[in-house]
Amino acid sequence: MSQSSPFFDPPLPFPIKVVPSATGPVQIYEIPDDQKGAILELLYIFRPVPSLDDVMEDIHTEKRFRVREFLVAREGEMNVLASPYYLEAGGTVIDWVPVRRARKKWGAKSNFRGIRPVR
């Protein structure tokens, strides 16, 4: 008899396809568009949960995407919410930055003026 653990996720009720990635084969769920909102609510680890229409940036690739383009990978016994660039660079939900914040922090019109000397 096996014991369940809070560190393992039950599989999602969607078909899985195995696809190549930069690090080897990965299992990706095929989630219908009409189920994406519910899956985002279930797997997004921060609050507030973004809208499916929000734009994020994957910090590993520095590429933007709409949240609705997310992937869910089955890694071991876990469901991993990931950017659409997960297969090329491994960007999971902790690597997403809202574009408005990325633009403010890193954009060309930054308010950063450099370091002032200490007197």
C-alpha positions, 0 to 999 in steps of 0.5 A: 500500500502506498502513502500519498504525500503533500509534495506529490500532485495527482495527475491532471485529467488531460492527455499527455504528449511527450515532446523534445526539449533542451534537456530531453523528453518532457511530458506536456498536458494537452489542456483545452482552452476552455479549461485553462482558467481553472488550471491556472487558478489551481496551479498558480502559486502567487496571489493575485492570479493573473488574467489569461490575457495578461502579458508576462515575460519569461526571464530566462528567454526575455520573451513575452507571452500571454498567460493563456499560452502557458504549458503544464508539464508532468515532471516526476510526480508534480504538475509544473506550470510553465511558460510557453518557452519551457521547452527551450529554457525551462522557465516555470511560473517563478520565472514569470514577470508581468511586462509592466513591471519588467518595463518599469524595472529594465526598460529604456526609460528607466529612472535609474540614475546610477550610484551616487558617491558616498560623502 
